[in-house]
Amino acid sequence: MKGPESEIMNCFKLLQEARRKLGEILSAFEFLDSNAMNLVLNHLEGARNPLPTSLHNFYVLIETTGSDESSDKQKLEAFLLGSMENELISDGALAQDINQASSFWLLREGIPEALMRAGAVYKYDLSIPVEKMYNLVEEMRSRLGNDANVVGYGHLGDGNLHLNVSTPQYDDKILSQIEPFVYEWTSKHHGSISAEHGLGLMKANKIFYSKSPETVKVMTSIKKLLDPNHILNPYKVLPCSSIS
């Protein structure tokens, strides 16, 4: 693999192969970039890189859940070996017990905590076509330069990107470089500005980057029909102007 572009493409190919070779036992396919990995290793006690002699731009965490542990392990081992032979991956490790599996998951699930310990963080939960999702991370790095540490990780299987921008402290200048660019870019590439975590309070007024005015109007009508007094989950999802 020659560089980050070819490596992220190999992550996509690896996902396709995992779906084909592992089938119904494939239960998780997570990815994180080297910036995310370094944050966890530097800020979380007990975090260890299972590939300590290797330097990679991307890491993938694959989990299988089936009814036959022995058979599932054989499938995963064969998949790992085949992927290395086809040069989709350059190194890998298999968890040998539940404790080691938990240590692998810490590298992925510990990213939010590591970001908080590193300083201020701007978080974006986006849904983007898989083949384009990491382009946003690279463009954001170009925009911010050395002023911020841009981190990309998420659920590659459904195109869910967690774009996080880490800085020593909150800065309006940095925020103006991130927004509205991140929303405009996502809308331009037919993505959603809110994936698994919803719009909530902070992004309610940004809904038009993902939904047409006509769609929001229909959503508002349904909301008013079911909740005429605006007491159910108030001020969330729909912009205030549409329900006032």
N, C-alpha and C positions, 0 to 999 in steps of 0.2 A: 504494500500500500504506500502510495507516494506522499500523501498529505491528508489534511483534515477533510477535504472534499471527497476523496476516494474512500476515506474511512467511514464517513457518515453514510455514504451510499452502501458500503458493506453492511452497516447496521440495518439498513432497510432490506437488503437481500437476505440477511440473517433472519430477520423477522419472517420473511416469506418462507424460508427453508424450515424454520421452527414450526410454522403452521402446517406445513406439508409433512414433515417427518414426525413431529410429536403429536399432532392432531388434538384430540380431545383432552389429553393430559396436560397440555400447556395452560397454565393458570396465570402466569405473569411474565411480562416482557418489558422491563424498565431500562431506561438508558440515562446516563449522566456523563457530562463532559469532564475534562481534566480539571477545570476550575472548580467544579462542584466537589470532585474527589479531594482536591487539595484543601478545600475549606474544611471538610469533615475531618481529614487527617490532622489538620493543624489546630482545630478548635474543640474536638470531642475526645474526651478521655476514653481510652479503650478501643478507639477505632484503629484498625490495622488494614493495610492494603494486602489482599491475598496474593497479589502479584508484585512483590516488593522490588524485584529486579527489572521490572518493565515500566516503560514510560509510554503512555497511550493518550491519544486525544479524546477517545471515547471508551466508556465501559458499559457493558450490558449485563443486567441481572435477569436470569431466566429461572422460573420456578415451575415445577410440574406437580400435579396433584392427581393421582390415580388410585385405583383399588388394589393394584399389585405392585408393592414397593420394589421388589426385585426386578420385575419386568420394566418398570418405569425407569429404574436406574440404568439398566442396560440400554434402553432407548436413548436416554440423555447422554450416556457415555459415547454411544455410536454417533449421535448427532454432533457432539463436541469434536470427536476425532475427524469426522467427515468435514466439518466446517474448517478445521485447521488444515486439512489436506487441500481443500479448495481455496485456501487463503482468504477466507472471509473473516477469520480471526487469527491473531498471532500468538495468543496465549490464553489460558483459561484455568479455572480451578473448580472442583466439585466439592460441595459441602459433604463431609463424612458423617455428621451427626447434627442434631437439632441445635446445639450450641454454636457450631460453625455456621450453620444456616442463619442463625440470628445475627452473628457477626457480619455476615454478608449484607443482610437487610439493614443493619445499622448504617452502612455506607450510603444507602439510598434514603431511608427514612430519617436519618439524622441531618440531612441537608438544611431544612428550615431552622433547626436549633443552631447549627453552625453559622448560618447567615446572621442570625440575631446576635450571636456572640461576636461576630466580626465588626458590627457597627450598625449603621442605618441600612435599611433594605427597602427597595421598591419592588413590589410583587405583582406579577401578572399571570393569570391562569387562562391560557388561550387554547383554542382548538383550531388547528391549521392542517391543511393537506400534508400528509406525511412527507412527501418528496420535497416540500418547501419549508418545513417547520424550522429547521436549523438555520436557514438563510436569515431569519429575523435576528437570531442571536449574533450572527456575524455582522450584520448591518448595524446593530446597536453598538457593538464594539467599535466599529469604525466611527460612529457618531460621537461616542463618549471618550475614546482614546484612553489615556492613562488616568482620567478623572474617576474611573469606576471599574469595578470588577464585575463583568457580565457573566452570569451563570445560566446554563441551560440544562434542564433535566426533565424527565416526565415519563408518560406512558406512550411509548412509541406505537403500540398496537392500535390505538385509537386517535393518534395525532394530537394528544394532549401535551402541550408544552408549558412547563413552568419556567417562565422567563423572570429571572431575579437580577436586580442591579444592586450591588453592594458598594457602599461608600462609607467613609469614616463618620460622617454626620449628614443629616438631611440638609439639602441645598436646593433652593428654588431654581437656580440656574441649571442644575442637573435635571430636575423634574421637567423643566421646559424643553429640554433636549429629548426626553423620553415621551412625554405626552404633548400633543395628541398623536405624535408619529406612530407609536406602537398600535394605536387603535386604527389609524388610517391604513397602515401597512396590512394589518390583519383583515380589514374590510376589503381592501384591494385584492387580496389573495383568497377571497371567499371563505374566510374563517369566522370564528366566533370569538368575541372578546371575553367570553366567560364560559369555561368548560365545566369542570366537575364541581366548582365551588359556588356557582351562581353569581348573580349580579349584586345582590345584597343592597346595602345603603350607598356605598361609595360609587358604584358604577351604574346606578339606576338611570341617571341622565345620559349615560353613554350607550344606551340600548340601541339607538339609531345607527350605530356603526355595524350592528349585526342584524337588525330587523328593519323592515320598511315601515314608513308611517302608517300604511294601511294595516299591516300586521299588528302594530302597536295599538291601533285604534280598536281592532277586534279584541285584543287581549284586555284592553281597558273596559270594553263593553261587558265582557265576561266577568271581570273583576267587580264592576258595579252591580251586576245582576246578583252575584253570589255574596257580595259584601258591601251592601249599600251604605253602611255606616263607617266603612274603612277601619275596621277594628282587627281584621285578620292580617297579621304580618304587615303592619302599616309602613309606608315609605320605602318599601323594598321592591325590587324588580322593575316596576313601572315608574317612569319619571313623574315628579310631583305635578308638573303642568298638565298631565293627561288625566289625573284623578281628582283635581281640585274642583 
